[in-house]
Amino acid sequence: MAFIRVTAPLLALTAAAVGFAAPASADQRLDGDYAFVNGATTNTWSINTQCNPEGVCGGTVSSSTGMVANISRPADGPWTVVRHDVPNGWTCANGTTGPADVVYAFDPATLAGTISNTSKPGTCGDPNAINNQQPVSLHLVRPTELFPVFSSS
């Protein structure tokens, strides 16, 4: 009988803990307005994402500069935004711009990352594609209110 008296409350406590546990993927989402910092340049990224139970996430980014793109994250991997054939994705030595592929990658814990630009062959008069990488970061400015609070007043 002592075994049943000890086991029953333990089972009830375990069931309650499992029932109230939040999905692991909820902590992995990016939702809200973020300051995107690229050297001296800062703009706002509005990010909305969803994650499945396996931790694979995806969503959209829209920036204050007019960029709209997909953002994704494999389970236990970095957040990435991949943009192909960006018309002004490469800046030439003379200040003109040319097309490039642009990849943003961010560590999910720190939101520190890199922007990688690869020019298209022929950009800036160079027959070869050129690669450039520099540090960038995201900083949460305002989280998305997932569950709005309504007042009765």
Helices and strands as residue ranges (DSSP letters): H 2-20, G 24-28, E 32-38, E 41-51, E 57-63, E 68-73, E 79-91, E 97-106, E 112-119, G 123-125, E 131-143
